Amino acid sequence: MINRAVPVAILLATLPLSAFAQGITGGDLGIEYNAPLDGSDFGGTTYSGGVEYGFMRTFSMSVNAAAYKPDNISTTATNVTLHGTYQLSSAASVGGFYGYDSNDGEGLNLFGIEGGTEFMGGDVGAYIGRAEDDGTIFGIDGSYDLRSGFSVIGNVDLIDVDDVRTRLAAITGVLDVHDLHVWTLTSDMDVGTAHLMTRDGVDPHPVLDEARSILQGYGIAHATLQVEPESHEGCAEINW
């Protein structure tokens, strides 16, 4: 997630100026179920909600919260994000955000800038920011109304996987990183998998702790990590 609650702010940014009187000017509640078609176990339910408060015709604050509960993983990932939005015109806005992710007792701070505008009959928004441990986050969202009550939406979150691989390989005792996969499970949760090959005799516990900390710095809420000693044979022969 790296995207987290940003789409709500982008949709609010496209409201006309007349909507921004002082007081509560918008809100939403949502529930989403994800069921992968590739046979993986990363399905689950996302609960989300948000509210916006307008201070004047051109400025508002909003807060969004989301929780994701996987089907087959004993954990719950949560996010709370605060947005400040300045309305440049009836069709464009800019702002900043601060978010906090929590998963398995670990926390991650996110902050950055965002903006939205109308484009070719639809709404387009983007954000760029930083996560802890110097992770860069970036994403684009868009929606297009096909007809009254029906629309198409999409979002793209970008992570430099080569940079992730380099940082994992720099962990003390790690000799190689392979089978590294990172993908967005829902708009509120990014997940990943990786195999870390270590020198024989290296304690896997600090390796796992540091690897998880690095991945959380990129906004990856849940990761399945496997540590294997260099004398282990067979893993490299698996192609998946």
Secondary structure, DSSP 8 states (H G I E B T S, - for coil): --STTHHHHHHHTTS-GGG--SEEEEEEEEEEEE--SSS-S--EEEEEEEEEEESSSSEEEEEEEEEEEESSSS--EEEEEEEEEEESSSSEEEEEEEEEEEETTEEEEEEEEEEEEEETTEEEEEEEEEEGGGEEEEEEEEEEEEETTEEEEEEEEE--HHHHHHHHHTSTTEEEEEEEEEEEEETTEEEEEEEEEE-TT--HHHHHHHHHHHHHHTTEEEEEEEEEETT--SGGG---
